[in-house]
Amino acid sequence: MFMLFLDLSAAHAPDELGNIGGKSGGLKNNVLLEELRVIAKEHHERISFVYADGIAHADQMVSLGIFGGAERLPALAMNTKDGRQMPFPERLPINRDTMLQFCADFLSGRMQSAADAEEMARKQLTSTKAMNMANLATRKPRKEAPKEQRGVSEQFVDELPREAKRKGKGKGKGKGE
């Protein structure tokens, strides 16, 4: 299943044509859905295509290898039966050319992991052939991991230290006893 996660928090209810409002990563949700519909028409017999609210389904995004929540929207990923994490590379624009290549590489077996997807993105970005850069999302930079602090430890014990017991802070030493 090929999943498109959008920011639908500000979106309006779909109209009679199925159009939704709002933006994800500076891109109109309607434009992204239209690109997904084009791909779905071509591969509908072999891959299921869905879109979901990335805010409401943040846990599903994490299980597919998309970390960062709403700041990473719009995001795409392949949900496989065997549990592989196959996120669409964020460096690539979300358009029919890049999504078609992603689906073709997945169906042919050339893409087995997220590392293979990143390699596919690197090849497309460094190719001499001109690439369609339409729908390139603007995302906030990823947050860095906090610095590791050494020498800090916590100890959890069931008993209070002897000094606390002597001062009347132990069990059975409270007021009124």
Buried (B, 14 or more C-beta within 10 A) or exposed (E): EBBBBBBBEEBEEEEEEEBBBBBBBEBBBBBBBEBBEEBBEBBEEEBEBEBBBBBEBBEBBEEBBBBBEBBBBBBBBBBEEEEBBBBBBBEBBBBBBBBBBBBBBBEEEEBEEBEBBBBBBEEBEEEEEEBEEBBBBEBEEEEEEEEEEEEEEEEEEEEEEEEEBEEEEBEEEEEEE
